[in-house]
Amino acid sequence: QLMNLPNNREFANEFYEDCKSLYIAKGYSEETMINNLILQLLLISGYILIEDLNRGHITEKVNREVLAAAKSAVLRYYNETKMGKPTKTDPDIKKKANNRKK
């Protein structure tokens, strides 16, 4: 419902542009990875600060529309990465992949 609000699709598209710099932490449940990506996106976009995480003040700082747009962008990005598009990953994983090619 929130994504049907005027301008929320454009807002999600703006968030999506920032998704390319997110780190996907492997080895966790899908829900945990998505929540982690949403938090990263809110941090790099300036909607929350590290101190807000420590104090548990996320819901006071971010409204539902912002969360809906961020989640929409993250889900789009996450689904694309599952389809095999390149992402930012752990440097050790890249090193291992390069060593296998040699």
C-alpha positions as CSV (number, residue, x, y, z in Angstrom):
1,Q,0.0,0.0,0.0
2,L,2.8,2.4,0.9
3,M,4.5,1.9,-2.4
4,N,1.3,3.2,-4.2
5,L,1.7,6.7,-2.7
6,P,2.7,9.4,-5.2
7,N,6.4,9.7,-5.8
8,N,7.3,6.6,-3.7
9,R,8.4,4.6,-6.8
10,E,10.8,7.5,-7.8
11,F,12.0,7.5,-4.2
12,A,12.7,3.8,-4.3
13,N,14.6,4.3,-7.6
14,E,16.8,6.9,-5.9
15,F,17.5,4.4,-3.1
16,Y,18.2,1.7,-5.7
17,E,21.1,3.8,-7.1
18,D,22.8,3.6,-3.7
19,C,22.3,-0.2,-3.5
20,K,25.4,-0.8,-5.6
21,S,27.7,0.2,-2.7
22,L,26.0,-2.2,-0.2
23,Y,27.7,-5.2,1.3
24,I,25.8,-8.5,1.2
25,A,26.7,-10.5,4.3
26,K,26.4,-14.2,3.3
27,G,25.7,-17.0,5.7
28,Y,22.6,-15.6,7.3
29,S,18.9,-16.1,6.7
30,E,17.4,-14.2,3.8
31,E,15.3,-12.0,6.1
32,T,18.4,-11.0,8.1
33,M,20.4,-10.2,5.0
34,I,17.6,-8.0,3.7
35,N,17.2,-6.2,7.0
36,N,21.0,-5.7,7.1
37,L,20.9,-4.2,3.6
38,I,18.0,-1.9,4.5
39,L,20.0,-0.6,7.5
40,Q,23.1,0.0,5.4
41,L,21.0,1.9,2.9
42,L,19.5,4.1,5.5
43,L,22.9,4.7,7.0
44,I,24.6,5.7,3.7
45,S,21.6,7.8,2.8
46,G,21.8,9.8,6.0
47,Y,18.4,8.8,7.4
48,I,20.0,7.2,10.5
49,L,23.3,7.3,12.3
50,I,25.3,4.6,14.1
51,E,24.2,6.2,17.4
52,D,20.6,5.6,16.4
53,L,21.3,1.9,16.0
54,N,23.0,1.8,19.4
55,R,20.0,3.5,21.1
56,G,17.3,1.7,19.1
57,H,15.9,4.9,17.7
58,I,15.4,3.8,14.2
59,T,11.6,4.1,14.2
60,E,11.7,7.6,15.6
61,K,14.1,8.7,12.8
62,V,12.6,7.0,9.8
63,N,8.9,7.1,8.7
64,R,7.0,4.2,7.1
65,E,7.2,5.7,3.6
66,V,11.0,5.9,3.7
67,L,11.2,2.3,5.1
68,A,8.9,1.1,2.3
69,A,11.0,2.8,-0.4
70,A,14.2,1.5,1.1
71,K,12.8,-2.1,1.4
72,S,11.5,-1.9,-2.2
73,A,14.9,-0.9,-3.5
74,V,16.8,-3.5,-1.4
75,L,14.4,-6.3,-2.5
76,R,14.9,-5.4,-6.2
77,Y,18.7,-5.3,-5.7
78,Y,18.8,-8.5,-3.7
79,N,16.7,-10.4,-6.2
80,E,18.9,-9.2,-9.0
81,T,22.0,-10.4,-7.2
82,K,20.4,-13.8,-6.7
83,M,20.0,-13.9,-10.5
84,G,23.8,-13.5,-10.9
85,K,24.5,-9.8,-11.3
86,P,27.8,-8.7,-9.8
87,T,27.7,-7.3,-6.3
88,K,30.1,-6.0,-3.6
89,T,31.2,-9.0,-1.6
90,D,33.8,-10.0,0.9
91,P,37.3,-9.4,-0.5
92,D,38.4,-12.9,0.6
93,I,35.7,-14.4,-1.7
94,K,37.1,-12.4,-4.6
95,K,40.6,-13.5,-3.9
96,K,39.5,-17.2,-3.8
97,A,37.7,-16.8,-7.1
98,N,40.8,-15.2,-8.7
99,N,43.0,-18.0,-7.3
100,R,40.7,-20.6,-8.9
101,K,41.0,-19.0,-12.3
102,K,44.8,-19.2,-12.3
